[in-house]
């Protein structure tokens, strides 16, 4: 109830982000229900169709966690502990808000699915989607509820784990007489490189083991090894792990060779925000590279149709990953509010801050742009061959 009251009294931008989470949850729920409807008429291709739904499901959960992290109503503030809202209670409140948004989306997905099946007001569109949705057959209630619970349950658990209170040691406690120790470099770069290489190897091996097109999208599933999807998932996980290390390295490179105030500020801020920005940036890199590989495999003249649900799934993956990156950027901007205010108080010009921000963006584009192109080229070679 408290989460619902806070949602009603939130700022319009906060409400917009929560509505976007609900919309993404509705899209994933609709895809899962369409998989169930297809399985009732075509049980042979239902497993691979369900595996394709894991990509928008993971992107939606990531976006829900990012929105929960930037929710101002769940940030610790002075005086909240006195009324019983400590760190653990705020984490539970953030998880409850995530559950509320995702459950709303699942309900919308169920109503829209039932409407298209003709269970509410008759079969629309002259029954064009009857075969895809399994119209005319009774829906298994347990399966429907289980599929619709995927997004709320996974998003709630992920939010609780991401925002759980962490114990602080003596090194983490603030000391006004001692300057801050810089944050250590992210340690996931070697593991990220290893997982990316393993994902490309798995994708190459799996693309040689199936007949026909190795990566059919929803609409045509025959003769496809699921290992291609597993390889791309490993590649995406590897880029997500390597992203913070790459961003931290970009910050170090900006400070090399006798830097001035602008490069020094840009590099220090980029190193400080490496974990917050690098992980969603790595996921966006994986999604863009996967899109380039799919475009190389399925050209504009390819007779194989993508299927009616491919556009929805691709929109969910791209939209959620980009929205997660923008949300992380907003969180980073809020985190350095005090630093920016202190620089302005000591007389730092506004142009210095803007130039430093442009340098950070340029360094990230210079690092992740060629990396995205290289991963896309390596992923497209075995698929096209």
N, C-alpha and C positions, 0 to 999 in steps of 0.2 A: 504493500500500500504506500509506503514511504517512497519507493522508487517511482510509482505512478504519479504521486504528487510532485516530485522533483522534475519528472518529465514534463508535466503540464506547465510548470513555472520556469522552464529553462529558456535560454536565449534562442532566438530563431535559428542561428547557425547550428547550435547544438541539436535542436529538433530536426533540422534538415539532415544532419549526419545520421541521426537515429532512424529517420525515415528511409535513408539510403540503405542502411543495414537491413531494415524490414523489407525493402524492395529486393535486395540481393537474396535474402532468405526466401522470399516468395519465388524468385526465379529458380533457385536450387530445388525447392520443394516441388515445383511444377515439373522440373526435369526428372526428379526421382519418381514422381507419380506417373509420368509418361513412360518411364522405363517399366514400371509395373504394368501399365496398360498394354505395352508392346509385348511383355513377357507372357501375358495371358493368351495371345494369339500366335506368338513366335518365340517359343522358349529357347530355341537354339542360339539366338544372338543376344540374349538378355544379359549375360554376364559381362561381355565386353561393353555393352551400352551402359551398364552400371559402373564399370570402371571409368568410363569417360566422365561420369558425373562427379568423380572424386576431385577432378581439377577445379571446377567452379565451387565445389564444397570447401576445399582447402582455401581458395582465394576469399570466399565469403567469411570463413572463420578468422582468417588473418585480418580482414577489414574490420570485423566486429571487435577484435581485441584492440586494434589501433584506435577505434572510436572510443572505446571504454577508457583507454589510457589518457585521452585528451578531454574527457568529460570533466568540466570544472566542479561539478557537484560531488565528485568522489575524490578530490584532492585534499590532503590533510591541511587543516587550517587551525589557528589558535582558538581554543575554546570549545572545539568539537568533542574532545575527550571528556570534558566535564559533563556533557549531556549524553554520554554513552556511545559516541561515534568515534572510536579509535581506529587505528589502521586496519584491524581485522574486520570491523563493522563496515568501514568504507569499501573494503574489497568485496564483502558480501553484497553491499548496495550496488556496486558496479556490475557484479555478476547478475544481480536481479534485474537491473536495467537492460543488460544484454539479453537475458531470457525473455523479457517483455517484448523487446523489439523483434527478436527472431520468431517468437511464438505468433506475433501479429502477422509476420510474413508467411508463416506456415498456414495460418488460417485463410489468408487471402489466396494462397496457392491451391488449397483444397477447394474453396468455393469456385475459383476459376476453372479448375480441372473438372469438377462436377458439372459446371455449366456447359463446357465444351462436350462432355459426354452425353449431355441431354438428360441428366438425372434431376435437374431442377425445373427447367422451363421448356424442355423439348430440345431435340438435336439441332444445333445451329449450323450455318454454312452448308446446308443441304447434306450433312453427314460426311463432309470431306475428311474429317479427322477421326472417323469412327474406327478405322483399322488401327491407327496409331495409338488411340486412347483405350482400346478395348471396350468400345461402347456395346451395350446390349448384354454384357456379362456382369454378374455380381462382383463387387469389389471385396477382397478379403480385408476385413476391418483391422485385424492385427497387423497386417503388412502395411496398410496405409498409415496407421498411427506410428509404426516403427520408422518408416521412411521420413515422415514429417517431423519426428523427434530428433533426427540426426543433427540438423543445424542448431536448434536451441541447446541441446545437450552438449555438443562439442564446443560451441561458442562459449557457453557458460563455464565449462571446465577449463578451457584455454584462458578465459579472462581471469578466473580465480587463480590459476597458476602464474599468469604473467604479472598480476598485481598483488600477489601475496606479500605480506610483510616479511622483510628480511632482517635478520639480526645484524647489527652493526658492531664491529669490533673497535678496539682503541684507535686503530688507524683511520677509521671512518668518522670518528667524532670530531667536531669542529673545535679548533683551538685558535682563538683570536691572536695569540702571540706567535703562531707558527704558520708560515705560508703553506698553501695546499700542495700536497704531492700530486704530480700529474697522473692521470689515469693510465694504467698499463695498456700496451698494445693488444688488440684483439688476437686471440690465439687460434682462431678457426681457419686461417688462410691455408695451411697445409692440408687440413682435412677437406676443405672446400675444393681445392685443386684435385685431390685424389678422388672425391666423389664425382666431380665433373668429368674427369677422365674415365672413370668407371661407367658413368651413365652413357657417354658416347660409345664406349666399347660394347655395352649391352645393347644399345640401339643398333649398332652395326651388325652385331651377331644375330639379333632377332629379325632384322630386315631381310636376312638371307634364308630364314627358315620357313617363310610362308609363301603361299601361292597367290598370284594376283598382286594387287596394290598392298604394300606393307603397312600402310597407316590409313585405313578407311575411316572417314568421319561418320557421325550418325546419319543414317539413311542408306548406307551400303556397308555391311559388316563382314561379308563373306571373305574367307581366306586371309585373316589378319592375325599375326601373333601379338599377344598382349605384351610381350617383352619390349616392343617399341615404346609403348606408353610407360612401362616401368623404367626404361632407360632415360626417357625425357624427364621423368620425375626425379631420378637420381641427379641428373644434370641441374635441374632447378634447385634441388636441395643443396648441391655443391656450390652453386652461385650464391645462394642465400647465406651460406656459411662463409664464403670467401669475400662477400661484399664489404663487411666491416673492415677486414684487413686491407682490402684495396683502397677504401676511403681513407683509412689511417695512413697508408703509404702515400697517398696523394697529398695529405697534409704535411707529411715530412718533406716531400719533394718541393713543396711550395716554400719551405723555409731554408732551402739549401743555397749556397753561394752568396753569403752576406746579404740577407734579406733586409728590406726596409720595413717600415712600420706596417704598410699595407699587406705585404706578403706574410709577415710574421703573424699579424692578426688573423688573416685568412687561414693560414696553416694551423694555428693553435685551435681555432674554432672548429675546423674540419676534423682535427684529431679528437677533439672532445665529443663531437657528434657522430663519430664513425660508426658506433654500434647502432645508434638510433636511425641514422640515414642509410647506412650501408646495406643492412639486411633487406629492407623493402626495395632498395635500388637493385640489388642482385636478383630479386624475384622478377622485377620489371624487365631486367636484362634477359632472364630466361624466357619470359613470355614473348618478348619481341623476337628473340632468336627462334623460338618455336613457330611463331607466325611466319617468319621469313622461310623457314624450312618447309612449312605446309604450303606456302605460296609457290615454292620451287617445285614441289611434288605435284600439286594440283594447279596447273596453270589455267588461264582464262578459257582455253579451248578444250579443257579436259571434259569428256562426256560424263564422268562420274559426278552425280549431284552430291552436294554436301548434306542434304537432308534438311527437314524443316526446323530441327532443333539445334543444328550446329551454330547458327547465328546467335541464338540465345545463349548457348554455352560460351561461345567466344566473347560475346559482349560482357557476360558476367566475369570471366577471367580477366579480360583486359581492364574493364571498368573498376573491378575491385582492387586489382594490383596498383593501378594508377591512383585511385582514391586513397589507398593505404600509404603510398609514397607521399602524396600531398598532405595527408593527416600527420605523418611523421615529420614533415617539414614544418608544419604548424606547431607541433609539439616542441621541436627544437627551437623555434623562434620564441615560444613562450618560456622555455627553460633558460635562455640567455637574456631575458628581459632585464635582470638586474645588472648584468655585465654591460649591456648597451646603455642603460641609464647612467652607469658609472663613467663610461667613456664620454658621454655627452656632458656630464658635469665637469669633467676635467678639461673640456674644450676641444674634444675630437670633432672634426668637421663631419658633416653628413656625407659629403662625397667620399670620405675615407671608408665609412661603413658600407656604402654602396659598391665601391670598387672592390672591397674585400669580399662582399657577397658574390660579385661577378666573377672574381678569381676562383672562388670555391666551385661555382657552377661550371666554369670552364675547365677546371682540373678534373671534375667528375666526368664531364662529357668526353674529355680527352682520354680518360682511362676506360670508361665503360662503353663508349661508342665502338672503338675497334674490337673490344672483347665480345660485344654482342654480334658484330659482323663475323668474327672468327668462329664463334660457337654455331651460328646459323649456317655458315658454309660447311663446317665439319659435320653438322647434323643432316644437312641436305644431301651430301654426297652418297651415303649408303642408301638413303631412301629413294633417290632418283635412279640409282644404279640397279 
